[in-house]
Amino acid sequence: MSKEVVEYVELIETRERARKASRSRDMLSALKDRVVTLEESRGMLKRGLMKPGGLTNGLQSMKEQLRDYMLESLSSIKNKLTDRDDTL
């Protein structure tokens, strides 16, 4: 090979390595941003749980609503079964 061809090939390889390094840096930067976002979200959740009556009040309310719904459903089923038993 001539000296010019070797230099040209080396130049292309160097440029390709630089591109790959740049892509790797971009991916690493994006990953770091995601980690920071996740850590911030985790911190907000932790602070919310630590507050007196924080997130637990909402969960307690949902639990009570679910319990009431289940009791109403069971009562309705019981009434239907009692009506069927009476007709038999």
N, CA, C and O atoms as a Tinker XYZ file with bonds, in Angstrom:
   352  protein
     1  N      0.836000   -1.194000    0.000000    73     2
     2  CA     0.000000    0.000000    0.000000    64     1     3
     3  C      0.872000    1.246000    0.000000    63     2     4     5
     4  O      1.985000    1.269000    0.526000    81     3
     5  N      0.333000    2.238000   -0.592000    73     3     6
     6  CA     1.104000    3.475000   -0.610000    64     5     7
     7  C      0.934000    4.210000    0.708000    63     6     8     9
     8  O      0.004000    3.944000    1.469000    81     7
     9  N      1.828000    5.118000    0.958000    73     7    10
    10  CA     1.813000    5.888000    2.206000    64     9    11
    11  C      0.531000    6.709000    2.335000    63    10    12    13
    12  O      0.015000    6.861000    3.442000    81    11
    13  N      0.018000    7.226000    1.260000    73    11    14
    14  CA    -1.202000    8.040000    1.279000    64    13    15
    15  C     -2.409000    7.204000    1.694000    63    14    16    17
    16  O     -3.251000    7.670000    2.461000    81    15
    17  N     -2.499000    5.978000    1.196000    73    15    18
    18  CA    -3.622000    5.107000    1.533000    64    17    19
    19  C     -3.578000    4.742000    3.012000    63    18    20    21
    20  O     -4.614000    4.742000    3.675000    81    19
    21  N     -2.422000    4.439000    3.526000    73    19    22
    22  CA    -2.265000    4.089000    4.941000    64    21    23
    23  C     -2.675000    5.269000    5.819000    63    22    24    25
    24  O     -3.382000    5.092000    6.812000    81    23
    25  N     -2.236000    6.464000    5.457000    73    23    26
    26  CA    -2.605000    7.654000    6.235000    64    25    27
    27  C     -4.117000    7.886000    6.191000    63    26    28    29
    28  O     -4.722000    8.242000    7.202000    81    27
    29  N     -4.720000    7.684000    5.031000    73    27    30
    30  CA    -6.166000    7.866000    4.878000    64    29    31
    31  C     -6.932000    6.845000    5.737000    63    30    32    33
    32  O     -7.908000    7.204000    6.395000    81    31
    33  N     -6.502000    5.595000    5.735000    73    31    34
    34  CA    -7.142000    4.552000    6.539000    64    33    35
    35  C     -7.011000    4.874000    8.018000    63    34    36    37
    36  O     -7.972000    4.726000    8.773000    81    35
    37  N     -5.826000    5.315000    8.442000    73    35    38
    38  CA    -5.616000    5.687000    9.841000    64    37    39
    39  C     -6.509000    6.861000   10.224000    63    38    40    41
    40  O     -7.042000    6.894000   11.333000    81    39
    41  N     -6.675000    7.808000    9.337000    73    39    42
    42  CA    -7.530000    8.958000    9.592000    64    41    43
    43  C     -8.984000    8.513000    9.782000    63    42    44    45
    44  O     -9.660000    8.984000   10.696000    81    43
    45  N     -9.463000    7.613000    8.925000    73    43    46
    46  CA   -10.835000    7.106000    9.049000    64    45    47
    47  C    -11.011000    6.355000   10.358000    63    46    48    49
    48  O    -12.017000    6.533000   11.045000    81    47
    49  N    -10.038000    5.514000   10.712000    73    47    50
    50  CA   -10.129000    4.754000   11.968000    64    49    51
    51  C    -10.141000    5.690000   13.165000    63    50    52    53
    52  O    -10.893000    5.470000   14.114000    81    51
    53  N     -9.326000    6.719000   13.134000    73    51    54
    54  CA    -9.279000    7.686000   14.231000    64    53    55
    55  C    -10.606000    8.422000   14.351000    63    54    56    57
    56  O    -11.106000    8.624000   15.458000    81    55
    57  N    -11.179000    8.826000   13.218000    73    55    58
    58  CA   -12.452000    9.524000   13.217000    64    57    59
    59  C    -13.559000    8.617000   13.766000    63    58    60    61
    60  O    -14.417000    9.070000   14.524000    81    59
    61  N    -13.539000    7.332000   13.381000    73    59    62
    62  CA   -14.550000    6.380000   13.845000    64    61    63
    63  C    -14.429000    6.165000   15.352000    63    62    64    65
    64  O    -15.440000    6.087000   16.050000    81    63
    65  N    -13.204000    6.068000   15.856000    73    63    66
    66  CA   -13.009000    5.918000   17.309000    64    65    67
    67  C    -13.542000    7.143000   18.052000    63    66    68    69
    68  O    -14.145000    7.013000   19.118000    81    67
    69  N    -13.323000    8.313000   17.497000    73    67    70
    70  CA   -13.807000    9.547000   18.122000    64    69    71
    71  C    -15.339000    9.556000   18.146000    63    70    72    73
    72  O    -15.947000    9.963000   19.136000    81    71
    73  N    -15.959000    9.100000   17.040000    73    71    74
    74  CA   -17.418000    9.032000   16.997000    64    73    75
    75  C    -17.961000    8.070000   18.042000    63    74    76    77
    76  O    -18.930000    8.380000   18.736000    81    75
    77  N    -17.332000    6.895000   18.154000    73    75    78
    78  CA   -17.776000    5.902000   19.138000    64    77    79
    79  C    -17.626000    6.450000   20.548000    63    78    80    81
    80  O    -18.509000    6.267000   21.386000    81    79
    81  N    -16.509000    7.124000   20.813000    73    79    82
    82  CA   -16.291000    7.712000   22.137000    64    81    83
    83  C    -17.343000    8.774000   22.427000    63    82    84    85
    84  O    -17.832000    8.882000   23.552000    81    83
    85  N    -17.687000    9.554000   21.414000    73    83    86
    86  CA   -18.704000   10.592000   21.581000    64    85    87
    87  C    -20.064000    9.966000   21.893000    63    86    88    89
    88  O    -20.783000   10.438000   22.773000    81    87
    89  N    -20.414000    8.890000   21.158000    73    87    90
    90  CA   -21.687000    8.209000   21.425000    64    89    91
    91  C    -21.706000    7.622000   22.829000    63    90    92    93
    92  O    -22.727000    7.672000   23.515000    81    91
    93  N    -20.575000    7.067000   23.255000    73    91    94
    94  CA   -20.490000    6.494000   24.597000    64    93    95
    95  C    -20.681000    7.577000   25.655000    63    94    96    97
    96  O    -21.364000    7.363000   26.657000    81    95
    97  N    -20.074000    8.740000   25.425000    73    95    98
    98  CA   -20.240000    9.847000   26.373000    64    97    99
    99  C    -21.687000   10.310000   26.422000    63    98   100   101
   100  O    -22.208000   10.609000   27.497000    81    99
   101  N    -22.342000   10.372000   25.261000    73    99   102
   102  CA   -23.750000   10.775000   25.212000    64   101   103
   103  C    -24.626000    9.786000   25.984000    63   102   104   105
   104  O    -25.514000   10.185000   26.737000    81   103
   105  N    -24.365000    8.496000   25.789000    73   103   106
   106  CA   -25.156000    7.482000   26.489000    64   105   107
   107  C    -24.900000    7.552000   27.993000    63   106   108   109
   108  O    -25.833000    7.428000   28.786000    81   107
   109  N    -23.654000    7.750000   28.384000    73   107   110
   110  CA   -23.320000    7.854000   29.803000    64   109   111
   111  C    -23.990000    9.074000   30.420000    63   110   112   113
   112  O    -24.505000    9.005000   31.536000    81   111
   113  N    -23.986000   10.179000   29.705000    73   111   114
   114  CA   -24.631000   11.397000   30.199000    64   113   115
   115  C    -26.135000   11.182000   30.382000    63   114   116   117
   116  O    -26.702000   11.599000   31.392000    81   115
   117  N    -26.779000   10.538000   29.415000    73   115   118
   118  CA   -28.215000   10.268000   29.517000    64   117   119
   119  C    -28.506000    9.350000   30.689000    63   118   120   121
   120  O    -29.492000    9.539000   31.401000    81   119
   121  N    -27.659000    8.362000   30.891000    73   119   122
   122  CA   -27.841000    7.434000   32.009000    64   121   123
   123  C    -27.690000    8.153000   33.346000    63   122   124   125
   124  O    -28.450000    7.905000   34.282000    81   123
   125  N    -26.709000    9.041000   33.429000    73   123   126
   126  CA   -26.515000    9.815000   34.661000    64   125   127
   127  C    -27.745000   10.674000   34.950000    63   126   128   129
   128  O    -28.166000   10.784000   36.101000    81   127
   129  N    -28.324000   11.282000   33.918000    73   127   130
   130  CA   -29.533000   12.096000   34.089000    64   129   131
   131  C    -30.677000   11.251000   34.642000    63   130   132   133
   132  O    -31.418000   11.694000   35.519000    81   131
   133  N    -30.815000   10.040000   34.126000    73   131   134
   134  CA   -31.875000    9.160000   34.615000    64   133   135
   135  C    -31.656000    8.765000   36.064000    63   134   136   137
   136  O    -32.610000    8.696000   36.839000    81   135
   137  N    -30.412000    8.507000   36.436000    73   135   138
   138  CA   -30.100000    8.143000   37.823000    64   137   139
   139  C    -30.445000    9.299000   38.745000    63   138   140   141
   140  O    -31.030000    9.094000   39.809000    81   139
   141  N    -30.086000   10.511000   38.347000    73   139   142
   142  CA   -30.392000   11.689000   39.165000    64   141   143
   143  C    -31.903000   11.832000   39.327000    63   142   144   145
   144  O    -32.380000   12.092000   40.432000    81   143
   145  N    -32.661000   11.666000   38.249000    73   143   146
   146  CA   -34.120000   11.763000   38.311000    64   145   147
   147  C    -34.697000   10.705000   39.242000    63   146   148   149
   148  O    -35.599000   10.988000   40.031000    81   147
   149  N    -34.180000    9.498000   39.148000    73   147   150
   150  CA   -34.654000    8.417000   40.007000    64   149   151
   151  C    -34.350000    8.702000   41.470000    63   150   152   153
   152  O    -35.190000    8.470000   42.339000    81   151
   153  N    -33.154000    9.203000   41.744000    73   151   154
   154  CA   -32.794000    9.533000   43.121000    64   153   155
   155  C    -33.669000   10.656000   43.666000    63   154   156   157
   156  O    -34.053000   10.622000   44.835000    81   155
   157  N    -33.989000   11.650000   42.840000    73   155   158
   158  CA   -34.863000   12.744000   43.282000    64   157   159
   159  C    -36.260000   12.220000   43.585000    63   158   160   161
   160  O    -36.866000   12.606000   44.584000    81   159
   161  N    -36.770000   11.347000   42.732000    73   159   162
   162  CA   -38.106000   10.778000   42.954000    64   161   163
   163  C    -38.120000    9.955000   44.233000    63   162   164   165
   164  O    -39.061000   10.039000   45.022000    81   163
   165  N    -37.090000    9.172000   44.434000    73   163   166
   166  CA   -36.991000    8.349000   45.640000    64   165   167
   167  C    -36.957000    9.237000   46.888000    63   166   168   169
   168  O    -37.591000    8.932000   47.898000    81   167
   169  N    -36.214000   10.331000   46.800000    73   167   170
   170  CA   -36.137000   11.259000   47.926000    64   169   171
   171  C    -37.478000   11.898000   48.230000    63   170   172   173
   172  O    -37.847000   12.052000   49.394000    81   171
   173  N    -38.218000   12.275000   47.178000    73   171   174
   174  CA   -39.537000   12.878000   47.381000    64   173   175
   175  C    -40.487000   11.877000   48.030000    63   174   176   177
   176  O    -41.244000   12.234000   48.932000    81   175
   177  N    -40.451000   10.645000   47.580000    73   175   178
   178  CA   -41.315000    9.614000   48.144000    64   177   179
   179  C    -40.960000    9.372000   49.605000    63   178   180   181
   180  O    -41.841000    9.242000   50.456000    81   179
   181  N    -39.672000    9.313000   49.884000    73   179   182
   182  CA   -39.228000    9.080000   51.263000    64   181   183
   183  C    -39.675000   10.222000   52.180000    63   182   184   185
   184  O    -40.142000    9.989000   53.295000    81   183
   185  N    -39.525000   11.465000   51.691000    73   183   186
   186  CA   -39.968000   12.607000   52.509000    64   185   187
   187  C    -41.481000   12.568000   52.720000    63   186   188   189
   188  O    -41.962000   12.909000   53.801000    81   187
   189  N    -42.230000   12.158000   51.706000    73   187   190
   190  CA   -43.684000   12.066000   51.828000    64   189   191
   191  C    -44.096000   11.024000   52.843000    63   190   192   193
   192  O    -45.067000   11.212000   53.576000    81   191
   193  N    -43.360000    9.922000   52.888000    73   191   194
   194  CA   -43.677000    8.874000   53.852000    64   193   195
   195  C    -43.297000    9.284000   55.267000    63   194   196   197
   196  O    -43.926000    8.851000   56.233000    81   195
   197  N    -42.271000   10.115000   55.391000    73   195   198
   198  CA   -41.800000   10.533000   56.703000    64   197   199
   199  C    -42.721000   11.573000   57.344000    63   198   200   201
   200  O    -42.774000   11.682000   58.569000    81   199
   201  N    -43.443000   12.333000   56.526000    73   199   202
   202  CA   -44.328000   13.360000   57.073000    64   201   203
   203  C    -45.410000   12.709000   57.916000    63   202   204   205
   204  O    -45.897000   11.630000   57.581000    81   203
   205  N    -45.790000   13.366000   59.016000    73   203   206
   206  CA   -46.918000   12.830000   59.770000    64   205   207
   207  C    -48.172000   12.876000   58.900000    63   206   208   209
   208  O    -48.568000   13.940000   58.426000    81   207
   209  N    -48.782000   11.736000   58.699000    73   207   210
   210  CA   -49.988000   11.668000   57.890000    64   209   211
   211  C    -49.713000   11.863000   56.415000    63   210   212   213
   212  O    -50.631000   12.200000   55.667000    81   211
   213  N    -48.478000   11.663000   55.965000    73   211   214
   214  CA   -48.110000   11.862000   54.569000    64   213   215
   215  C    -48.932000   11.004000   53.627000    63   214   216   217
   216  O    -50.140000   11.207000   53.503000    81   215
   217  N    -48.324000   10.085000   52.987000    73   215   218
   218  CA   -49.002000    9.238000   52.019000    64   217   219
   219  C    -49.900000    8.205000   52.680000    63   218   220   221
   220  O    -50.798000    7.660000   52.039000    81   219
   221  N    -49.666000    7.937000   53.945000    73   219   222
   222  CA   -50.442000    6.895000   54.613000    64   221   223
   223  C    -51.912000    7.272000   54.754000    63   222   224   225
   224  O    -52.767000    6.386000   54.775000    81   223
   225  N    -52.229000    8.559000   54.850000    73   223   226
   226  CA   -53.633000    8.969000   54.948000    64   225   227
   227  C    -54.403000    8.586000   53.694000    63   226   228   229
   228  O    -55.525000    8.085000   53.777000    81   227
   229  N    -53.807000    8.819000   52.539000    73   227   230
   230  CA   -54.450000    8.460000   51.283000    64   229   231
   231  C    -54.645000    6.962000   51.164000    63   230   232   233
   232  O    -55.689000    6.503000   50.701000    81   231
   233  N    -53.644000    6.196000   51.580000    73   231   234
   234  CA   -53.751000    4.738000   51.525000    64   233   235
   235  C    -54.821000    4.232000   52.488000    63   234   236   237
   236  O    -55.562000    3.304000   52.165000    81   235
   237  N    -54.901000    4.835000   53.654000    73   235   238
   238  CA   -55.906000    4.435000   54.632000    64   237   239
   239  C    -57.305000    4.708000   54.097000    63   238   240   241
   240  O    -58.211000    3.892000   54.263000    81   239
   241  N    -57.475000    5.851000   53.460000    73   239   242
   242  CA   -58.762000    6.197000   52.874000    64   241   243
   243  C    -59.150000    5.197000   51.788000    63   242   244   245
   244  O    -60.300000    4.762000   51.724000    81   243
   245  N    -58.195000    4.832000   50.936000    73   243   246
   246  CA   -58.469000    3.851000   49.880000    64   245   247
   247  C    -58.821000    2.495000   50.486000    63   246   248   249
   248  O    -59.689000    1.788000   49.972000    81   247
   249  N    -58.161000    2.139000   51.557000    73   247   250
   250  CA   -58.434000    0.862000   52.228000    64   249   251
   251  C    -59.857000    0.844000   52.781000    63   250   252   253
   252  O    -60.569000   -0.152000   52.660000    81   251
   253  N    -60.259000    1.952000   53.385000    73   251   254
   254  CA   -61.613000    2.036000   53.927000    64   253   255
   255  C    -62.661000    1.976000   52.816000    63   254   256   257
   256  O    -63.693000    1.324000   52.975000    81   255
   257  N    -62.406000    2.647000   51.699000    73   255   258
   258  CA   -63.342000    2.616000   50.570000    64   257   259
   259  C    -63.466000    1.202000   50.011000    63   258   260   261
   260  O    -64.565000    0.754000   49.683000    81   259
   261  N    -62.355000    0.510000   49.906000    73   259   262
   262  CA   -62.375000   -0.856000   49.408000    64   261   263
   263  C    -63.139000   -1.766000   50.367000    63   262   264   265
   264  O    -63.928000   -2.608000   49.937000    81   263
   265  N    -62.903000   -1.597000   51.650000    73   263   266
   266  CA   -63.615000   -2.403000   52.652000    64   265   267
   267  C    -65.119000   -2.175000   52.559000    63   266   268   269
   268  O    -65.892000   -3.133000   52.573000    81   267
   269  N    -65.541000   -0.919000   52.464000    73   267   270
   270  CA   -66.963000   -0.605000   52.351000    64   269   271
   271  C    -67.568000   -1.224000   51.090000    63   270   272   273
   272  O    -68.670000   -1.772000   51.130000    81   271
   273  N    -66.850000   -1.136000   49.980000    73   271   274
   274  CA   -67.325000   -1.708000   48.724000    64   273   275
   275  C    -67.483000   -3.224000   48.851000    63   274   276   277
   276  O    -68.486000   -3.787000   48.410000    81   275
   277  N    -66.503000   -3.875000   49.448000    73   275   278
   278  CA   -66.557000   -5.331000   49.610000    64   277   279
   279  C    -67.723000   -5.738000   50.512000    63   278   280   281
   280  O    -68.417000   -6.714000   50.229000    81   279
   281  N    -67.938000   -4.991000   51.595000    73   279   282
   282  CA   -69.051000   -5.305000   52.494000    64   281   283
   283  C    -70.388000   -5.155000   51.780000    63   282   284   285
   284  O    -71.284000   -5.981000   51.952000    81   283
   285  N    -70.523000   -4.102000   50.980000    73   283   286
   286  CA   -71.760000   -3.909000   50.218000    64   285   287
   287  C    -71.957000   -5.038000   49.202000    63   286   288   289
   288  O    -73.070000   -5.537000   49.035000    81   287
   289  N    -70.902000   -5.429000   48.542000    73   287   290
   290  CA   -70.991000   -6.515000   47.552000    64   289   291
   291  C    -71.379000   -7.827000   48.219000    63   290   292   293
   292  O    -72.245000   -8.548000   47.723000    81   291
   293  N    -70.743000   -8.132000   49.335000    73   291   294
   294  CA   -71.060000   -9.377000   50.041000    64   293   295
   295  C    -72.492000   -9.371000   50.558000    63   294   296   297
   296  O    -73.178000  -10.392000   50.529000    81   295
   297  N    -72.932000   -8.215000   51.029000    73   295   298
   298  CA   -74.306000   -8.107000   51.505000    64   297   299
   299  C    -75.293000   -8.334000   50.361000    63   298   300   301
   300  O    -76.309000   -9.007000   50.531000    81   299
   301  N    -74.987000   -7.771000   49.206000    73   299   302
   302  CA   -75.842000   -7.944000   48.041000    64   301   303
   303  C    -75.902000   -9.415000   47.616000    63   302   304   305
   304  O    -76.974000   -9.932000   47.301000    81   303
   305  N    -74.759000  -10.075000   47.608000    73   303   306
   306  CA   -74.713000  -11.493000   47.248000    64   305   307
   307  C    -75.502000  -12.328000   48.253000    63   306   308   309
   308  O    -76.231000  -13.247000   47.880000    81   307
   309  N    -75.347000  -11.995000   49.521000    73   307   310
   310  CA   -76.071000  -12.725000   50.571000    64   309   311
   311  C    -77.582000  -12.583000   50.376000    63   310   312   313
   312  O    -78.326000  -13.557000   50.493000    81   311
   313  N    -78.025000  -11.364000   50.078000    73   311   314
   314  CA   -79.457000  -11.130000   49.856000    64   313   315
   315  C    -79.971000  -11.914000   48.653000    63   314   316   317
   316  O    -81.064000  -12.479000   48.702000    81   315
   317  N    -79.195000  -11.954000   47.581000    73   315   318
   318  CA   -79.605000  -12.711000   46.388000    64   317   319
   319  C    -79.700000  -14.191000   46.693000    63   318   320   321
   320  O    -80.637000  -14.858000   46.254000    81   319
   321  N    -78.743000  -14.710000   47.438000    73   319   322
   322  CA   -78.766000  -16.134000   47.786000    64   321   323
   323  C    -79.934000  -16.465000   48.709000    63   322   324   325
   324  O    -80.559000  -17.519000   48.588000    81   323
   325  N    -80.217000  -15.549000   49.633000    73   323   326
   326  CA   -81.350000  -15.765000   50.539000    64   325   327
   327  C    -82.669000  -15.793000   49.746000    63   326   328   329
   328  O    -83.536000  -16.626000   50.011000    81   327
   329  N    -82.813000  -14.883000   48.777000    73   327   330
   330  CA   -84.010000  -14.837000   47.936000    64   329   331
   331  C    -84.140000  -16.135000   47.142000    63   330   332   333
   332  O    -85.241000  -16.677000   47.042000    81   331
   333  N    -83.066000  -16.638000   46.584000    73   331   334
   334  CA   -83.114000  -17.897000   45.833000    64   333   335
   335  C    -83.487000  -19.062000   46.741000    63   334   336   337
   336  O    -84.261000  -19.941000   46.361000    81   335
   337  N    -82.928000  -19.056000   47.938000    73   335   338
   338  CA   -83.223000  -20.143000   48.875000    64   337   339
   339  C    -84.707000  -20.119000   49.252000    63   338   340   341
   340  O    -85.338000  -21.168000   49.381000    81   339
   341  N    -85.255000  -18.914000   49.427000    73   339   342
   342  CA   -86.669000  -18.806000   49.770000    64   341   343
   343  C    -87.566000  -19.314000   48.640000    63   342   344   345
   344  O    -88.608000  -19.918000   48.896000    81   343
   345  N    -87.158000  -19.068000   47.380000    73   343   346
   346  CA   -87.987000  -19.499000   46.269000    64   345   347
   347  C    -87.916000  -21.027000   46.056000    63   346   348   349
   348  O    -88.844000  -21.624000   45.510000    81   347
   349  N    -86.833000  -21.634000   46.483000    73   347   350
   350  CA   -86.725000  -23.092000   46.340000    64   349   351
   351  C    -87.517000  -23.722000   47.428000    63   350   352
   352  O    -87.578000  -24.948000   47.517000    81   351
